[in-house]
Amino acid sequence: MQFPQIRIQSTFAKLGLQVEKPILDFQQPKAEMNIHQQNAEMEIERVAPTLEMDSYEARADIDLKSVRRRIEDAFNDGYQAWLDGLARVSQQGDQMMKVQNNKNAISDISKENSTNPIYDVNIAFVPRYGSFKMSYDPGSLEINWTTHKPEIEVIPQRPTTNITPGQVSSYMDIWNDLKIDYTGITIDQKG
C-alpha cells in the first residue's frame, strides 16, 4: 500500500541592492586675523635715598676742631669770661658803695678774689651722646603704566562643501519559485 505524498519545494525571492555611498568633500579655509597693539608706556619717578651724617660736634668733642671752630670757641670763652668779670666787678662795686651796711666788705672782696675757684669733677664720655647726628631718607619710587588694548580684526572664511549624493538601486538576484510534486497517487481512468 502506497501513501500519497505531496512534495513542495519553494525558493524565496532574493532582492539585491547596489549601494553607491555619498561623498562629502568639506574644506574650511583658515580665518584671517590682523592684530595691532601699541607698546605699553612706563613712567618712573624716582627720588634717590639720602643719608646725611654730621660729625661736626663729635669731632669737636675729641678736639679735632677746625681753625674756624677754634677761633669761635676762643671768642665765646673770652666773651663769657669778660661778661663774668664785668658782673663780678659790678657786684663788688655795689658792695663797696654800700660799705656802711657791711663793714667787712673790703676783706670779703679781697678774700673772694684771692681764693682759687672750685671746679666740679665729673666723668664725661667722649664724644657726647647725641653729638653725632645721622638722618636717612629712603626716597621714593613710583611706576606708572599706560597700557593700550589690542586692535583685533578677524575675517572669517566660508567653508566649501561638495556633496555627491549616494544612490541605491535594487534588482532581483533570485526569483521566487514554487514546485509541487505528487507521488503515490493513482488516477483511475474509468469513467
Summary of the structure (lengths in Angstrom):
residues: 191
radius of gyration: 66.4
end to end distance: 23.3
largest distance: 210.8
contacts: 312
relative contact order: 0.40
helix: 25%
strand: 38%
